[in-house]
Amino acid sequence: MIFPVWSKAISAQGTVKATAGSVNVPIVCAGAAVRPGDVIVADVDGVVVVPRTAADEVAQLGQQRVAKEAQSRERLQQGELGVDFYGLRAKLKELGVEYFDQDPG
């Protein structure tokens, strides 16, 4: 996947070759703590750090969400209205919104 990457600053200074650097150490990136083994999930909407201890659960929840959204798209493609299968008619009425399924004119 290709997604945009932004930088707060640019440095013309080259890398240091006299030391090996650090690998598998905790860091902070844009205010977010990132520890070795954490999972970075990114798309064009943003980036999130998922702690390693929660990665399996988050992956399962993500798969459930994708399946639910696929079912919702199928229902919409079959002509069902989101206002009905999300149970919004009662909420609209409660808020004083008059909803018309068809042009009232």
N, C-alpha and C positions, 0 to 999 in steps of 0.2 A: 504494500500500500504506500502511496506517496501522499504526503500531507505537508502543508506549509509549515515552515519553521521560522520563528522570529528571534531576534537577538536584542538585548538591551544595549549592548555596546559592541564595538569592533576593536580588536587589538592587532596592531601590526607587528607586535613582538612575536618572534618565532618560538617554537617549542624548545625546551631544555633537553639536551641529549646526554647530559652528564649523570642523570639519575633515572631510575626506572619508573618513577611516578608511583601513584597509589591505585590499587585495584581492590575491589570488594571492601570498601570502607563506606560508612554512612556519609551522605552529603545532604546539603539543602539546595534545592533548585527552585527559584521563584517562590521562596517561602515554604515549599513543601519538603518535608523530610523524606528522603529516599534511602532505604537500607538495602544491603546486598540481598538479592533474591526477590525483591519487590517486583511487581509487574507494572509496566507503564502501558496504559491503554490510551490511544490517541486517534482522533479523526479531525475533520475540518472544523468541528465545533469546539474542540479543546483537548486537553490532556489531563489524565487523572492517574494518581499513584495508588495502586492497590497493594496493601501489605501482603506479603507472602502468606501469612497465616489466614488471610481471608480470600485468597485467589480462587480456590476451588469453589467456595460458596458463591462468590461474585460471578464466576463463569457459569455456574448452574442457573443463577438468577437471570443472567443475560440471555441464556438459551431459552428460558421460560418466557422472557419478555419478547424475544424475536418470534416465538411461536404464537403468543397472544396477538401480536401486531399482525401476523400473517392471517390469523382468523378474523381479525377486525377488517382487514383489507378485503378479504373474501366476502364478508357480510355486506360491506359497502358496495362492492362490485355487483352483488346480487340485488342491489336496490334498497337494502335496509338502511334506515336512517340512524346515524350516530346518536341523535337526540333520543331515540328509543332504546337502543341496546346499551347505552351508557346511563339510562334512567334519568335523563335530564328534564323531561316534561314537567315533572312535579316541582323541580327546583326552579324552572323558569316561571311556573305559575306562582310559586312562593315569592319570587322576586318581582311579580307584577308584569312579567313579560308575556305578551300575547303572541303565541307562536302559530303561524299558518303553514299547513302542509302544502297548500296550493295558493295561487294568487287569489285574494279575497274579492277581487273586482270581477 
